[in-house]
């Protein structure tokens, strides 16, 4: 199977997923050696499975439990280099101004993920410091990024296949939003489709508290960001902006492309989709003042006989 292979972002919680990581090996050569000394008092590295400009991700073993975990190492390529003993040190001549924001993004991901215990949100277990940097320990699962799953499917997903994704995904978002957070970066690479066809929500490095602006217009894939966030780098991130991104993902699945002016999802869809489902996607793609404001308001996106998404427990932690 395909095991959490990520282009662009330290493993599960950090970026897009691909099956072939040949392009990641260049940075992988500068990674901590697999099979070396234990990390964090209880983990042993096994292999590099992803890297990007912020982090390197490893499949590792929990020595005490004998199970696979995913460990994400903060290793911003622009600012640090690997030393002979496996540590990190600043590159000569690099600007230090960008280091602090990059580290803040990395830490934000762990601090956000640890708040949630939801079956469709990637679970973070702990952080530890070693080698002059920071690490996040996460669950290890198997699956494919949403766009890779679509490509391998070779056709538009059926209504039943999309129901298995849409319901759990908006249930995960309901949990995030109830806790006062917005994912703020929902796109194909940040939704993993498991072997059974259900999703896992990844990559909370751009997550914000509700109403907080996203820093700039950039995200993993701006085509899936709500228009208000694309057009104004200081616009507030809201539950509604997350719902736009989910609608854009579903539109992609049905039509083969991201939302574009000129044709509605209903006009472009093939046969076999519920009319209320297509209408719900169009409501999700509407302008901010016409879009559903919450998961509870987004009627029609799940089958009528499904239970409304129930937010799972989240931990109440002090805000920093």
Number of C-alpha atoms within 10 A of each C-alpha: 8 15 18 27 29 29 22 21 26 32 32 36 31 29 29 31 31 21 17 13 17 11 11 19 14 11 17 21 11 17 24 24 16 15 13 12 13 14 19 14 12 12 24 23 24 18 17 27 27 33 32 22 16 23 26 30 32 29 24 24 23 18 15 9 9 10 12 19 21 28 30 29 27 25 31 21 18 15 21 17 17 18 14 8 9 16 16 22 15 17 14 9 7 12 11 12 9 12 16 10 11 19 17 11 17 28 18 16 21 23 20 22 24 18 17 23 18 20 16 23 25 24 23 23 13 15 18 13 13 14 16 11 14 17 24 23 23 24 16 20 18 14 24 30 28 24 23 18 19 19 13 9 10 8 12 17 17 14 15 12 13 19 19 16 22 21 19 22 21 26 22 26 28 22 23 27 21 18 19 14 21 28 25 29 28 30 26 26 27 27 30 30 23 21 14 9 16 21 27 26 26 27 29 28 25 21 22 23 19 19 14 15 18 23 14 13 17 14 19 21 14 16 15 24 25 28 19 16 23 18 12 13 14 15 18 18 24 25 23 25 29 27 27 26 26 26 26 28 24 23 24 20 22 24 19 17 12 15 21 12 5 6 9 17 23 20 10 13 16 12 9 9 16 15 10 16 20 23 17 21 26 19 21 26 27 16 15 17 8 11 20 22 17 19 22 13 10 18 18 16 22 23 17 10 6 9 9 15 18 14 19 17 14 16 10 9 10 5 5 4
